[in-house]
């Protein structure tokens, strides 16, 4: 793990597109500003862990038979050869 010391107003860059700014330091609390590309999720650790647990529970409760039914028949339907295609006159 990389450990850095920064003062209020100083920045940390991660690659070309992520910037972390130390906004304020008050006692034992640090306020950070994070600039990241749109669509890149940024979570607090405790929220990330909660989401991961919920996803794991949801994946365990999936009914595989129900999923198979959603995908439709495994063989294509037989074509009705008694109908002739329409032709233009």
C-alpha distances in whole Angstrom, upper triangle without the diagonal:
4,6,10,13,16,19,22,22,20,18,15,15,14,16,20,20,18,18,16,19,19,22,23,22,24,24,21,21,19,20,19,21,19,21,21,23,26,26,22,21,19,19,18,16,19,21,19,20,23,24,22,25,28,27,27,30,32,31,33,36,37,40,41,44,44,42,44,47,45,45,48,51,49,53,54,57,60,62,66,68,71,70,71,69,70,72,73,76
4,7,10,13,16,19,20,16,15,12,13,12,14,18,19,16,16,14,16,16,20,21,20,23,23,20,20,18,19,17,19,18,20,20,22,25,25,22,21,19,19,19,17,21,23,21,22,25,26,25,27,30,29,30,33,34,34,36,39,39,43,43,47,46,44,46,49,47,47,50,53,52,55,56,59,62,64,67,70,73,71,72,70,71,72,73,77
4,7,10,13,16,17,15,14,11,13,13,17,20,20,17,16,14,15,14,18,18,17,20,19,17,17,15,17,15,18,17,20,20,24,26,27,23,23,20,20,18,17,21,23,22,22,26,27,26,28,31,31,31,34,36,36,37,40,41,45,45,49,48,46,49,51,49,49,53,55,54,58,59,62,65,67,70,72,75,74,75,72,73,75,76,79
4,6,10,13,14,11,10,9,12,13,16,18,19,16,14,12,12,12,15,16,15,18,18,16,16,14,15,14,16,16,18,19,23,26,27,23,23,20,20,19,19,22,24,23,24,28,28,28,30,33,33,34,36,38,38,40,42,43,47,48,51,50,48,51,53,51,51,54,57,56,59,60,63,67,68,71,74,76,75,76,73,74,76,76,80
4,7,10,12,10,10,10,13,15,19,21,21,18,15,13,12,10,14,14,12,15,15,14,14,12,14,13,16,17,19,21,25,27,29,25,25,22,22,20,21,24,25,25,26,29,30,30,33,35,35,36,39,40,40,42,45,46,50,50,54,53,51,54,56,53,53,57,60,59,62,63,66,70,71,74,76,79,78,78,76,77,78,78,82
4,7,8,6,7,8,12,15,18,19,19,16,13,11,9,7,10,11,10,14,15,14,13,11,12,11,13,15,17,19,23,26,27,24,24,21,21,20,21,24,25,25,27,29,30,31,33,35,35,37,39,40,41,43,45,46,50,51,54,53,51,54,56,53,53,57,60,59,62,63,66,69,70,74,76,79,77,77,75,76,77,77,81
4,6,6,9,11,15,17,21,21,21,18,15,12,9,7,9,8,8,11,13,13,13,10,11,11,13,15,18,21,24,27,29,26,26,22,23,21,23,25,27,27,29,31,32,33,35,37,37,39,41,42,43,45,47,48,52,53,56,55,53,56,58,55,55,59,62,62,65,65,68,72,73,76,78,81,79,79,77,77,79,79,82
4,6,9,11,15,18,21,21,21,18,14,11,8,5,5,5,6,10,12,13,12,9,9,9,11,14,16,19,23,25,27,25,24,21,22,20,22,25,26,26,28,30,31,32,35,36,37,38,41,41,42,45,46,48,51,52,56,54,52,55,57,54,54,58,61,61,64,65,67,71,72,74,77,79,77,78,75,76,77,77,80
4,7,10,13,16,19,19,18,16,12,10,6,5,6,8,10,13,16,17,15,11,10,10,10,12,14,17,21,23,26,23,23,20,22,21,23,26,26,27,29,31,31,33,35,36,37,39,41,42,43,45,47,48,51,52,56,54,51,55,56,53,54,57,60,60,63,63,66,69,70,73,75,78,76,76,73,74,75,75,78
4,7,10,14,16,17,17,14,10,9,6,6,8,10,11,15,17,17,16,12,12,10,11,12,14,17,20,23,25,23,23,20,21,21,23,26,26,26,29,31,31,32,35,36,36,38,40,41,42,44,46,47,51,51,55,53,51,54,55,53,53,56,59,59,62,62,65,68,69,72,74,77,75,75,73,73,74,74,78
4,7,10,13,13,13,10,7,6,4,6,9,12,13,17,19,19,17,13,12,9,9,10,11,13,17,19,22,19,20,17,19,19,21,24,24,24,26,29,28,29,32,34,33,35,38,38,39,41,43,44,48,48,52,50,47,50,52,49,49,53,56,55,58,59,61,65,66,69,71,74,72,72,69,70,71,71,74
4,7,10,11,11,8,6,5,6,8,12,14,15,19,21,20,18,14,14,10,10,10,11,12,15,19,20,17,18,15,17,18,19,22,23,22,24,27,27,27,30,32,31,33,36,36,36,39,41,42,45,46,49,48,45,48,50,47,47,51,53,53,56,56,59,62,63,66,69,71,70,70,67,68,69,69,73
4,6,7,8,6,5,6,9,12,15,17,19,23,24,23,21,17,16,13,12,10,10,10,13,16,18,15,17,15,18,18,20,23,23,22,25,27,26,26,30,31,30,32,35,35,35,38,40,40,44,44,47,46,43,46,48,45,45,48,51,50,53,53,56,60,60,64,66,69,67,67,64,65,66,66,70
4,6,7,5,6,8,11,14,17,20,21,24,26,24,22,19,18,14,13,11,10,9,12,15,16,13,15,13,16,17,18,22,22,20,22,25,24,24,27,29,28,29,32,33,32,35,37,37,41,41,44,43,40,43,45,42,42,45,48,47,50,50,53,56,57,61,63,66,64,64,61,62,64,64,67
4,6,6,8,11,14,17,20,23,25,28,30,28,26,22,21,18,16,13,12,10,11,15,16,13,16,15,18,20,21,25,24,22,25,27,26,25,29,30,29,30,34,34,33,36,38,38,41,41,44,43,40,42,44,42,41,44,47,46,48,49,52,55,56,59,61,64,62,62,60,60,61,62,65
4,6,8,12,14,18,20,24,25,29,31,30,27,24,22,18,16,13,11,10,10,14,16,14,16,16,20,22,23,27,26,24,27,29,27,27,31,32,30,32,36,35,35,38,40,39,43,42,46,44,41,43,45,42,41,45,48,47,49,49,52,55,56,59,61,64,62,62,59,59,60,60,64
4,7,10,13,17,19,22,24,28,30,28,26,22,20,16,14,10,8,6,6,10,12,10,13,13,17,19,21,24,23,21,24,27,25,25,29,29,28,30,33,33,32,36,37,37,40,40,43,42,39,41,43,40,39,43,45,45,47,47,50,53,54,57,59,62,60,60,57,57,59,59,62
4,7,10,14,15,19,21,24,26,25,22,18,16,13,11,7,6,5,7,11,12,10,12,11,14,16,18,21,20,19,22,24,22,23,27,27,26,28,31,31,31,34,36,36,40,40,43,41,39,41,43,40,40,43,46,46,48,48,51,55,55,58,61,63,61,62,59,60,61,61,64
4,7,10,12,15,18,21,23,22,19,16,14,10,8,6,5,7,10,13,15,13,14,12,15,16,18,21,21,20,23,25,24,25,28,29,29,31,33,33,34,37,39,39,42,43,46,44,42,44,46,43,43,47,50,49,52,52,55,58,59,62,64,67,65,65,62,63,64,64,68
4,7,9,12,14,17,20,18,16,12,10,7,6,5,6,9,12,15,17,14,14,12,14,14,16,19,19,19,21,24,23,24,27,28,28,30,33,33,34,36,38,39,42,43,46,45,42,45,47,44,44,48,51,50,53,54,56,60,61,64,66,69,67,67,65,65,67,67,70
4,6,9,11,15,17,17,14,10,9,6,5,6,8,12,15,17,20,17,17,14,16,16,18,21,21,21,24,26,26,27,30,31,31,33,35,36,37,39,41,42,45,46,49,48,45,48,50,47,47,51,54,54,57,57,60,63,64,67,69,72,70,70,68,68,69,69,73
4,6,8,11,14,13,11,7,6,5,6,9,12,15,19,21,23,20,19,16,17,16,18,21,21,22,24,26,26,28,30,31,32,34,36,37,38,40,42,43,47,48,51,49,47,50,52,49,50,53,56,56,59,60,62,66,67,70,72,75,73,73,71,71,73,73,76
4,7,10,13,14,11,8,5,5,6,10,12,16,19,21,23,21,20,17,18,17,19,21,22,23,25,27,27,29,31,32,33,35,37,37,39,41,43,44,47,49,52,50,48,51,53,50,50,54,57,57,60,61,63,66,67,70,73,75,73,74,71,71,73,73,76
4,6,10,11,8,6,5,7,9,13,16,19,23,24,26,24,23,19,19,18,20,22,22,24,26,27,28,30,32,33,34,36,38,39,40,42,44,45,49,50,53,52,50,53,55,52,53,56,59,60,63,63,65,69,70,73,75,78,76,77,74,74,76,76,79
4,6,7,6,5,6,9,12,15,19,22,25,27,28,26,24,21,20,18,20,21,23,24,26,27,29,30,32,33,35,36,38,39,41,42,44,46,49,51,54,52,51,54,56,53,54,57,61,61,64,65,67,71,72,75,77,80,78,79,76,77,78,79,82
4,6,5,6,8,12,15,18,21,24,28,29,31,28,27,23,22,19,21,22,23,25,27,28,29,31,32,34,36,37,38,40,42,43,45,46,50,52,55,53,52,55,57,54,55,59,62,62,66,66,69,72,74,76,79,81,80,81,78,79,80,81,84
4,6,8,11,14,18,21,24,27,31,32,33,30,28,25,23,20,21,22,24,26,27,28,30,31,32,34,36,37,39,40,42,43,45,47,51,52,56,54,53,56,58,55,56,60,63,63,67,68,70,74,75,78,81,83,81,82,80,81,83,83,86
4,7,10,13,17,19,23,25,29,30,31,28,26,22,21,17,18,19,21,23,23,25,27,28,29,31,33,34,35,37,39,40,42,44,47,49,52,51,50,53,55,52,54,57,60,60,64,65,67,71,72,75,78,80,79,80,78,79,81,81,84
4,7,10,13,16,20,22,26,27,28,25,23,19,18,15,16,17,19,20,22,23,25,26,27,29,31,32,33,35,37,38,40,41,45,47,50,49,47,51,52,50,51,55,58,58,61,62,64,68,69,72,75,78,76,77,75,75,77,78,81
4,6,10,13,16,19,23,24,25,23,21,17,16,14,15,17,18,20,21,23,24,26,27,29,30,32,33,35,36,38,39,41,45,46,50,48,46,50,51,49,50,53,56,56,60,60,63,66,68,71,73,76,74,75,73,73,75,75,79
4,7,10,14,16,20,21,22,20,18,15,14,13,15,17,17,19,21,22,23,25,27,28,29,31,33,34,35,37,39,40,44,45,48,47,45,48,50,47,48,51,55,55,58,59,61,64,66,68,71,74,72,73,70,70,72,72,76
4,6,10,13,16,18,19,17,16,12,13,12,14,16,17,17,20,22,22,24,26,27,28,30,32,32,34,36,38,39,42,44,47,45,43,46,48,45,46,49,52,52,56,56,58,62,63,66,69,71,69,70,67,68,69,70,73
4,7,10,14,15,17,15,14,11,13,13,16,18,18,18,21,23,22,24,27,27,28,30,32,32,34,36,38,38,42,43,46,44,42,45,47,44,44,48,51,51,54,54,57,60,61,64,67,69,67,67,65,65,67,67,70
4,6,10,12,14,11,11,8,11,12,15,17,17,16,20,21,20,22,25,26,25,28,30,30,31,34,35,36,40,40,44,42,39,42,44,41,41,45,48,48,51,51,53,57,58,61,63,66,64,64,62,62,64,64,67
4,7,9,12,10,11,10,13,14,17,20,19,18,22,23,22,23,27,27,26,29,31,31,32,35,36,36,40,40,43,42,39,42,43,40,40,44,47,47,50,50,52,55,56,59,61,64,62,62,59,60,61,61,64
4,6,9,7,8,8,12,14,17,20,18,17,20,22,20,21,25,25,24,27,29,29,29,32,34,33,37,37,40,38,36,39,40,37,37,40,44,43,46,46,49,52,53,56,58,61,58,59,56,57,58,58,61
4,6,6,9,10,14,17,19,22,20,18,22,23,21,22,25,25,24,27,29,28,28,32,33,33,36,36,39,37,34,37,38,35,35,38,41,41,43,43,46,49,50,53,55,57,55,55,53,53,54,54,58
4,6,8,10,14,17,19,22,19,18,22,22,20,21,25,24,23,26,28,27,27,31,32,31,34,34,37,35,32,35,36,33,32,36,39,39,42,41,44,47,47,50,53,55,53,53,50,51,52,52,55
4,6,9,12,16,18,20,17,16,19,20,17,18,22,21,19,22,25,23,23,27,28,27,30,31,33,31,28,31,32,29,29,32,36,36,38,38,40,44,45,47,50,52,50,51,48,49,50,50,54
4,7,10,13,15,18,15,13,17,18,15,16,20,20,18,21,24,23,23,26,28,27,31,31,34,32,29,32,34,30,30,34,37,37,40,40,42,46,47,50,52,55,53,53,51,52,53,54,57
4,6,10,12,14,12,10,14,14,12,13,17,17,16,18,21,20,21,24,25,25,29,29,33,31,28,31,33,30,30,34,37,37,40,40,43,46,47,50,53,55,54,55,52,53,55,55,59
4,7,9,12,10,9,13,14,12,14,17,17,17,20,22,22,23,25,27,27,31,32,35,33,31,34,36,33,33,37,40,40,43,44,46,50,51,54,57,59,57,58,56,57,59,59,63
4,6,8,6,6,9,11,10,11,14,15,15,18,20,20,21,24,25,26,30,31,34,32,30,34,35,33,34,37,40,40,44,44,47,50,52,55,58,60,58,60,57,58,60,61,64
4,6,5,6,9,10,11,12,15,16,17,19,20,21,23,25,26,28,31,33,36,35,33,36,38,35,36,40,43,43,47,48,50,54,55,58,61,63,62,63,61,62,64,64,68
4,5,5,6,9,10,11,12,14,15,16,18,20,21,23,25,26,30,31,35,34,32,35,37,35,36,40,43,42,46,47,49,53,55,58,61,63,62,63,61,62,65,65,69
4,5,5,6,9,10,11,13,14,15,17,19,20,21,23,25,29,30,34,33,31,35,36,34,36,39,42,42,46,47,49,53,55,58,61,63,62,63,62,63,65,66,70
4,5,5,6,9,10,11,12,14,15,17,18,20,21,23,27,29,32,30,29,32,34,32,33,36,40,40,43,44,47,50,52,55,58,60,59,60,58,59,62,63,66
4,5,5,6,9,10,11,12,14,15,17,19,20,22,25,27,30,29,27,30,32,30,31,35,38,38,41,42,45,48,50,53,56,58,57,58,57,58,60,61,65
4,5,5,6,9,10,11,12,14,15,17,19,20,24,26,29,28,27,30,32,30,31,35,38,38,41,43,45,49,51,54,57,59,58,60,58,59,62,63,66
4,5,5,6,9,10,11,12,14,16,17,19,23,25,28,26,25,29,30,29,30,34,37,37,40,42,44,48,50,52,56,58,57,58,57,58,61,62,65
4,5,5,6,9,10,10,12,14,16,17,21,22,26,24,23,26,28,26,27,30,34,34,37,39,41,44,46,49,52,55,53,55,53,54,57,58,62
4,6,5,6,9,10,11,12,14,16,20,21,24,23,22,25,27,25,26,30,33,33,36,38,40,44,46,49,52,54,53,55,53,55,57,58,62
4,5,5,6,9,10,11,13,15,18,20,24,23,22,25,27,25,27,30,33,33,37,38,41,44,47,49,53,55,54,56,54,56,59,60,64
4,5,5,6,9,10,11,13,16,18,22,20,19,23,24,23,25,28,31,31,35,36,38,42,44,47,50,52,51,53,52,53,56,57,61
4,5,5,6,9,10,11,15,16,20,18,17,20,22,20,22,25,28,28,32,33,36,39,41,44,47,50,49,51,49,51,53,55,58
4,5,5,6,9,10,14,15,19,18,17,20,22,21,22,26,28,28,32,34,36,40,42,45,48,51,50,52,50,52,55,57,60
4,5,5,6,9,12,15,18,17,17,20,22,21,22,26,28,28,32,34,36,40,42,45,48,50,50,52,51,52,55,57,61
4,5,5,7,10,12,15,14,14,17,19,17,19,22,25,26,29,31,33,37,39,42,45,47,46,48,47,49,52,53,57
4,6,6,9,10,14,13,12,15,17,16,17,21,23,23,27,29,31,35,37,40,43,46,45,47,46,48,51,52,56
4,6,9,10,13,14,13,16,18,18,19,22,24,24,28,30,32,36,39,41,45,47,47,49,48,50,53,55,58
4,6,9,12,11,12,15,16,16,18,21,23,24,27,30,31,35,37,40,43,45,45,47,47,48,52,53,57
4,6,9,8,8,11,13,12,14,17,20,20,24,26,27,31,34,36,40,42,41,44,43,45,48,50,53
4,6,5,7,9,10,11,13,15,17,18,22,24,25,29,31,34,37,39,39,42,41,43,46,49,52
4,5,5,6,9,10,11,13,15,15,19,21,23,26,29,32,35,37,37,40,39,41,45,47,50
4,5,5,6,9,10,11,13,13,17,19,20,24,27,29,32,35,35,37,37,40,43,45,49
4,5,5,6,9,10,13,14,17,19,20,24,27,29,32,34,34,37,36,38,41,44,47
4,5,5,7,9,12,12,16,18,20,23,26,28,32,34,34,36,35,37,40,42,46
4,5,5,7,9,9,13,15,17,20,23,26,29,31,31,33,33,35,38,41,44
4,5,6,8,10,13,14,15,19,21,24,27,29,29,31,31,33,37,39,42
4,5,9,11,14,15,16,20,22,24,28,30,29,31,31,32,36,38,41
4,7,8,11,12,14,18,20,23,26,28,28,30,29,31,34,36,40
4,6,9,9,11,14,17,19,22,25,24,27,26,28,31,34,37
4,6,7,8,12,14,17,20,23,23,25,25,28,31,33,37
4,7,9,12,15,18,21,24,24,26,26,29,32,35,38
4,6,9,12,15,17,20,21,23,23,26,29,32,35
4,6,9,12,15,18,18,20,19,22,25,28,32
4,6,9,12,15,15,17,18,21,24,27,30
4,7,9,12,13,15,16,19,22,26,29
4,6,9,9,11,12,15,18,22,25
4,6,6,9,11,14,17,21,23
4,5,7,10,13,16,19,22
4,6,10,13,15,19,21
4,7,9,12,16,18
4,6,9,13,15
4,6,10,13
4,7,10
4,6
4
